[in-house]
């Protein structure tokens, strides 16, 4: 049976969310991302892209290229809310849904032609998302994930494209090799040095030659260039890790400040675990120094979601990892090996009043925000905190990576 794989992508998702909240932003160049000296663009509107600005670029450079752009710091909680709305609509209407990111989805619609007609059904589903959420969304439909994703990008903005079975190679042929998922800047430069800039040239090359140049990655790219991709649509799984990172505006050796940030990040992650009825079995801390060398240390622990266990462990790992002779650029705390389960009182570690205290604090946080109740030694940390439940089916990612 011929497969029918649908790829959907919410156009300039963060920008679209901000425009829903403030209609005055419609039609104007928008940059969403970090606003500090080391801030990075998370999303750029098409109006800003016309000046050369794009996601992943430093905010400072993007503002130089598009001085009239409106810069918005963004709100992860808001974007997660809209993402969940779209996810729920899609889940109710497709057999298998894979959530590739906060704004990108795959759906396996194989066999639905018999009852609906996949393209017609996908078109109606797209209109449903637009009508119910107000968000622009594009889709590509083909026999496999790679071609559908590329088709979506060709259909944008806010449009749709179907590639008929057997036409995959012809569709890809005139496109730039940069259109192939997995071709980053390094791979692109390597292929350009070989004179390969269009997919058609990659299609004509012997597979062994591409593999000799790029290894196993080359074999994968060769098959994708032919329009061949057998990878299945996998129903998105529960998050297995959550983390919090901070990049400092100025490299620092201020031990008191670094300690406060480590404790604040660990405290926030413990709260998120309890809010999602999850427990962690591994704590890790990451440090990136001014020379960009990055180190991490982790420890396996009995499953817990308790502040008084997670915070001291995170601090202990940080103290073991930290080289006081070097300036610190970034620090992060991560909880992994996450499993379902509520925080249980332990006869060896806790007393009832500790569990009651956590319950009371969490209720206040859920009502008034994650920063409404914090420890005194965490008060000077900026922008630490997330007000959304990370365990709602979204793919694993860094919950917050802010510049301070």
C-alpha positions in Angstrom: 0.0 0.0 0.0 1.3 3.5 -0.9 1.9 5.6 2.1 0.4 9.0 2.6 2.5 11.2 5.0 1.4 14.6 5.9 3.7 17.3 7.3 2.3 20.4 8.9 4.2 23.5 10.0 2.8 26.6 11.8 4.2 29.6 9.8 6.5 31.9 11.8 4.8 30.4 14.9 6.1 32.7 17.6 5.4 35.8 15.5 1.9 34.5 14.6 1.1 34.0 18.3 2.2 37.6 19.1 0.1 38.9 16.3 -3.0 37.1 17.7 -2.4 38.8 21.0 -1.8 42.2 19.4 -3.2 42.9 16.0 -1.2 46.1 15.6 1.8 43.8 14.9 0.3 42.5 11.7 2.3 43.5 8.6 5.2 44.8 10.6 8.7 43.4 10.8 8.9 41.4 14.0 11.9 39.7 15.8 11.2 37.3 18.7 14.0 36.2 21.0 16.6 37.3 23.5 16.9 41.0 24.0 20.3 41.1 25.8 23.6 41.8 24.2 24.0 38.1 23.4 20.3 37.5 22.5 19.5 35.2 19.6 16.6 35.5 17.2 14.0 32.7 17.8 11.7 33.8 15.1 11.5 36.5 12.4 8.5 37.6 10.5 8.6 37.5 6.7 8.8 41.3 6.7 12.0 41.1 8.8 13.4 38.2 6.6 13.2 40.5 3.6 16.0 42.4 5.2 18.1 39.3 5.8 17.2 38.6 9.4 16.5 35.0 10.3 16.2 32.6 13.3 19.5 31.6 14.9 21.0 35.0 14.1 22.3 37.2 16.9 19.6 39.7 17.8 22.2 42.5 17.6 23.0 41.7 14.0 19.3 41.2 13.1 18.5 44.7 14.4 21.4 46.1 12.4 20.0 44.5 9.3 16.4 45.5 10.1 16.5 48.6 12.3 12.7 49.2 12.1 11.9 45.7 13.5 9.8 45.4 16.6 11.7 43.2 19.1 9.7 41.0 21.4 11.2 38.9 24.2 8.5 36.2 23.9 6.7 34.0 26.3 7.2 30.2 26.3 4.0 29.7 28.3 1.9 31.5 25.6 3.5 29.6 22.7 3.0 26.2 24.5 -0.7 27.1 25.1 -1.2 27.7 21.3 0.8 24.6 20.4 -1.4 22.4 22.7 -4.5 23.8 21.0 -3.2 22.8 17.6 -2.0 19.4 18.9 -5.4 18.6 20.3 -7.1 19.4 17.0 -4.7 17.2 15.0 -4.8 14.3 17.6 -8.6 14.2 17.2 -8.5 14.0 13.4 -5.6 11.8 12.3 -4.7 8.2 13.1 -1.0 8.7 14.1 0.5 12.0 15.0 4.1 12.8 15.5 5.0 16.1 17.2 8.4 17.0 15.8 8.6 20.3 17.6 6.4 22.9 19.2 5.2 24.0 15.7 5.8 21.0 13.5 3.9 17.8 13.0 3.8 14.6 10.9 0.7 12.5 10.4 0.4 9.1 8.8 -2.8 9.1 6.8 -2.1 5.8 4.9 -5.4 4.1 3.9 -7.5 7.1 4.4 -7.9 7.7 0.6 -10.3 4.8 0.7 -12.7 6.8 2.8 -11.9 10.5 2.5 -9.2 11.4 -0.1 -6.1 12.3 1.8 -5.5 15.7 0.1 -9.1 16.8 0.5 -9.1 15.7 4.1 -5.7 17.4 4.8 -7.1 20.6 3.3 -10.1 20.5 5.5 -8.0 19.8 8.5 -5.7 22.8 7.7 -8.8 25.1 7.5 -10.0 23.7 10.8 -6.8 24.6 12.5 -6.8 28.1 11.0 -10.5 28.7 11.9 -10.2 27.4 15.5 -6.8 28.9 16.5 -6.3 31.9 14.1 -2.8 30.6 13.3 -1.5 30.3 9.7 -0.4 26.7 8.9 1.1 25.1 5.8 1.3 21.4 4.8 3.0 19.1 2.4 1.6 15.7 1.4 3.6 12.9 -0.2 4.7 9.3 0.1 7.3 10.0 2.8 8.5 12.4 5.6 11.4 14.0 3.7 9.5 15.0 0.6 6.5 16.1 2.6 8.7 18.4 4.8 10.4 19.9 1.8 7.0 20.4 0.1 5.7 22.3 3.1 8.6 24.7 3.0 7.9 25.2 -0.7 4.2 25.8 0.0 4.8 28.5 2.6 3.6 31.0 3.6 0.1 29.7 4.7 -0.4 27.3 1.8 -0.4 23.6 0.8 1.3 21.3 -1.7 0.8 17.7 -2.7 3.5 15.6 -4.5 2.0 12.7 -6.4 3.4 9.2 -5.9 6.3 8.6 -8.4 6.9 12.4 -8.8 9.2 12.8 -5.7 12.5 12.8 -7.6 11.3 15.2 -10.3 9.9 17.6 -7.6 13.3 17.6 -5.7 15.5 17.9 -8.8 15.7 21.7 -9.3 15.9 22.6 -5.6 19.0 23.6 -3.7 20.7 20.9 -1.7 20.1 23.1 1.4 16.4 22.2 1.1 17.2 18.6 2.2 16.6 18.1 6.0 20.0 17.3 7.6 22.1 19.5 5.3 23.7 22.0 7.6 26.3 24.7 6.8 29.3 22.3 7.1 27.7 19.7 4.8 26.6 22.4 2.4 30.1 23.8 2.1 31.5 20.3 1.6 29.1 19.6 -1.3 29.6 23.1 -2.8 33.4 22.4 -3.0 32.5 19.4 -5.1 30.4 21.6 -7.3 27.1 20.2 -6.0 24.5 22.9 -5.3 21.4 21.5 -6.7 19.7 18.2 -5.7 19.7 17.1 -9.3 23.5 16.8 -9.3 23.4 14.8 -6.0 20.8 12.5 -7.6 23.1 11.7 -10.5 26.2 11.0 -8.3 27.0 7.3 -7.5 25.9 6.5 -3.9 29.4 5.2 -3.0 31.0 8.5 -4.0 28.7 10.5 -1.7 29.4 8.0 1.1 33.1 8.3 0.6 32.9 12.0 1.1 30.3 12.2 3.9 30.3 8.8 5.4 27.0 7.2 6.5 25.4 10.7 6.6 26.2 10.9 2.8 24.3 7.6 2.2 21.2 9.0 4.0 21.4 12.3 2.0 21.7 10.4 -1.3 18.5 8.4 -0.6 16.7 11.6 0.5 17.8 13.3 -2.8 16.2 10.4 -4.7 13.0 11.0 -2.8 13.4 7.8 -0.8 12.6 7.8 2.9 11.2 4.8 4.8 11.3 6.3 8.2 7.9 5.9 10.0 5.7 8.4 11.7 6.2 7.8 15.4 3.6 8.8 17.9 5.3 11.5 20.1 6.5 10.2 23.4 6.6 11.7 26.9 9.3 14.0 27.8 12.2 12.2 29.5 14.2 15.3 30.5 13.7 18.9 31.4 16.4 21.5 31.8 17.1 25.2 32.5 20.0 27.2 31.2 21.3 30.7 31.5 23.8 32.6 29.3 25.3 35.6 31.1 25.6 38.9 29.3 29.1 39.2 30.7 31.3 36.3 31.6 31.7 36.0 35.3 33.4 34.3 38.3 31.0 35.7 40.8 30.5 32.6 42.9 27.6 34.0 44.9 25.6 34.8 41.8 26.4 31.5 40.1 25.3 29.6 43.2 22.0 31.6 43.4 21.3 30.7 39.7 22.0 27.0 40.2 19.7 26.9 43.2 16.9 28.9 41.5 17.0 26.6 38.4 17.0 23.5 40.5 14.1 24.8 42.6 12.0 25.6 39.4 12.7 22.2 37.9 11.6 20.5 41.1 8.3 22.5 41.0 7.7 21.5 37.3 8.3 17.8 38.2 5.7 18.0 40.9 3.2 19.9 38.8 3.5 17.2 36.1 3.3 14.4 38.6 6.8 13.3 37.6 9.9 12.1 39.4 13.5 12.4 38.3 16.2 9.8 38.7 19.2 11.8 37.5 20.5 15.3 38.1 23.2 17.0 36.0 24.9 20.4 35.8 26.5 22.0 32.8 29.1 24.8 32.7 30.3 26.6 29.6 33.4 28.8 30.1 34.4 31.9 28.2 36.5 29.8 25.8 33.3 27.9 24.9 34.6 24.6 26.4 31.6 22.9 28.0 31.6 20.4 30.8 29.0 18.5 32.7 28.6 16.2 35.7 25.7 14.0 36.7 24.5 11.8 39.5 21.9 9.0 39.6 19.5 9.3 42.6 16.4 7.6 44.0 13.4 9.0 42.2 12.3 12.3 43.7 10.7 15.7 43.0 11.8 17.3 46.3 13.5 20.7 46.5 15.5 19.7 49.5 17.0 16.8 47.6 17.4 18.2 44.1 18.8 21.7 45.1 21.7 20.5 47.3 22.7 17.9 44.7 22.7 20.4 41.9 24.8 22.8 44.0 27.2 19.9 45.0 27.7 19.0 41.3 28.3 22.6 40.4 31.0 23.0 43.1 32.7 19.9 41.9 32.6 21.0 38.3 33.5 24.7 38.6 37.0 25.8 37.9 37.4 29.1 39.8 40.2 30.3 37.5 37.9 30.5 34.5 35.2 33.0 33.5 31.7 31.3 33.1 29.6 32.0 30.1 26.7 29.6 30.7 25.3 27.3 33.4 22.5 24.8 33.3 20.7 22.3 35.4 19.0 19.2 34.0 16.6 16.5 35.4 16.5 13.3 33.3 15.5 9.7 33.6 12.0 11.1 34.4 9.1 8.7 35.2 5.5 9.2 36.1 4.7 9.3 39.8 3.8 11.8 42.5 6.2 12.9 45.2 6.0 10.5 48.1 6.9 11.3 51.7 9.8 9.2 52.9 10.0 8.1 56.5 13.8 8.4 56.3 14.0 11.9 54.8 10.8 13.8 55.4 8.3 14.8 57.9 4.6 15.4 57.0 5.0 19.2 57.3 7.6 19.2 54.5 5.2 17.6 52.1 2.4 19.9 53.2 4.7 22.9 52.7 5.5 21.8 49.1 1.8 21.4 48.4 1.0 24.8 49.7 3.8 26.5 47.8 2.9 24.7 44.5 -0.8 25.8 44.8 0.3 29.4 45.2 2.7 29.1 42.2 0.0 27.6 40.0 -2.3 30.5 40.8 0.0 33.4 40.8 3.0 32.2 38.8 6.2 30.2 39.4 8.1 33.2 40.9 5.4 34.0 43.4 7.0 31.8 46.1 10.8 31.4 46.0 13.6 30.9 48.5 15.3 34.1 49.7 18.7 33.1 48.3 17.1 32.8 44.8 15.5 36.3 44.8 18.1 38.1 42.8 18.0 35.7 39.9 16.4 37.2 36.8 13.6 35.5 34.8 14.0 32.1 36.3 10.7 30.3 36.1 8.2 28.6 33.8 4.5 28.8 34.2 3.5 26.0 32.0 3.3 22.2 32.4 6.1 20.7 30.3 4.6 17.2 30.4 1.9 17.8 27.9 3.2 15.8 25.0 5.6 18.3 23.7 9.0 17.0 22.5 12.0 17.2 24.8 13.8 20.6 24.8 15.4 23.1 27.1 12.5 24.7 29.0 14.2 28.0 29.3 17.5 29.4 27.9 17.6 33.0 28.8 20.3 35.7 28.6 21.0 37.7 31.7 
